[in-house]
């Protein structure tokens, strides 16, 4: 049921940013109602852990509002100062949510320590426990709803919000536990549970911070995305290889570039048409601007396939862009390598010259760490 509701939300939204806005609106309304309920009950039974949990729910409201604003701003079109658009604003909003969580964790850890030092008696009420328990069930449903949307639209910010909801579920369970124990005269347990909730909120904030900062700094693209790009490029009959794949992410938009290897006997117009078709397919698939560089490969050299067989045996798939320049009597071997093993590179050079006396020089270029093949 929850998954179907999330799928309906994404289907109605059509684009990632709108799905984020819808998720934020639902979360804001639900969390504000839960905040009111928990706050009233917390003051009624004099439970610092429940009041702490109530303000944790209120932080969910603020974080959801920040997410709504962030996704709304990320839909703004590119301008003169931001030619790649505003997609990365999504990650900044996630970071703001993290800061809110850290502040709440600190403030309520302080209040909980005071309650441990100066305990107060909690009024036990079965009715209140049932109501608080129901808020926990609602938050679990909301967490699963948000997590499914995050999965469907591939959003780390919505995922952060989903786990924020999940912390409320665990916090609610601890609050119920503390209220029950307080009935048996354990007055300080309320402050202890409040402190544990605060530490847990701080831990979740730390974990979320790492996940949110990573795409801002620049992280490795998903492996399945690289494989899909390779599959599309290699589906063209004349494309013999693909390498130097570089991907830049700007929220839900990508800048993708790579090299394709094609026979050098093809006409320049034919090579251009191949590259153009690949760019269009990948651009449509990933909502990306795609740039394809063409590397003409000469396979007519008498030693080409002999050298290729040697490299296949010694380097597997860790090389590309093989070129042989020169005559049959004297030639240079040039290729790129994707491993950063200098001992291996020296060994390959030595073995090539030992096995093929006609080689004049071996030139090996090491790929940068941010490109893939």
Steps between C-alpha positions, in 0.01 A plus 500: 500500500777746600707412192199550272434842656865597444485377139179703448673811640800461266274429203296810569811713557665381173833664592733455798462853639119484513515159670724659764255787550203261537693287750591813696140622517371163625782477757444856626128451563536160670795608716334821617194308618723246678699784663181653645380163635835408661555847645160512670539148643863569598406806707197319643703204636817712558729283283820667375566204265157543337543880475845438343336260256228758425758760398678232299171470305492880466854485352353262241254777406782756456715254305209415269435870438869549417478206259192651332684830450812318382320294237303803388821703456675211322240519220610853408643506146872571437605864510813700420667424834383136519513360145457142622177581685423482872469123551767483773285718726331171593820388678533834680147465640593154625797655679275761665281216633812340647594824681146521647537144631838575662356806681199303627724214616722740696217698663305198617809314618557800729136501621511123559813528716321762713201262534734217610647726768158633605243226423124565501218251537315406178121457495427155362208470256405200283301728265802724447722198432260373232486841330881533505528144364269590210723797410789255475301280259414806288867604486604149392252518211626850410862380511428213261305732269789749484762226459313350205475841331875553558567163337274570201649844421854426628510789750743501794318802648164322517684198640642724777145614579378138507766400754416812698145360529643162598688653795165625628366144499788372715478804724128439556566138601761616753259759640230236552761280670604784734140587595428136588818468711429827681180343635724269704681789670792545257474880485837561333423262212309777320812720485719202407270406209485866393882507494515174300254644245717814472814292437314295241379815322861627497625169355238505223594864425866400466412211268275724290770769482742255337238393245401859418850651477633221275309602180587867564871414501458268201459124522541194281203443264287186548649188340172413326495845337849443353393156376189644332710767326741233373211282382343785299833603341611145415161418348612695191646260246821693423589588861785273611556640849414772751717666765570818700141525625461817709173588675411826678177511702290816548203366695284318246707620202831354381791602281645183343804466276696201368707368210392237248738294287406468132683369192715768335377411150156650571418838351493794742129557429423137585696520826319824588159339439591207728610735780195722452258208532673375817488851653125525434423156648704556817372856536140379492571205733664701781368856447858588408715706271722239335827564315664216304860517379597269213831307497579350156676163542729363228479121504684460168849509651657152465574484874173647631321175596821342633553796736130500590512129589806560721327789684176302538694222672700730727260787571154345441256791455720759670628666183351671194567729204778283353693664216800379301692779329774420248600235250517123539876523567486775764195630684375655826228346718264748666208422732319615816490300822246520785714352781745710699761227550834646391683171554251326268538776240880461498462123472259531204742734319788261555307192386367674188852595388629150579223327305490743208847615394346733239358729772686830523317641805200425725297801611244434774260767626340450844132588521390759759317356805175674411457320165367148452493232232 
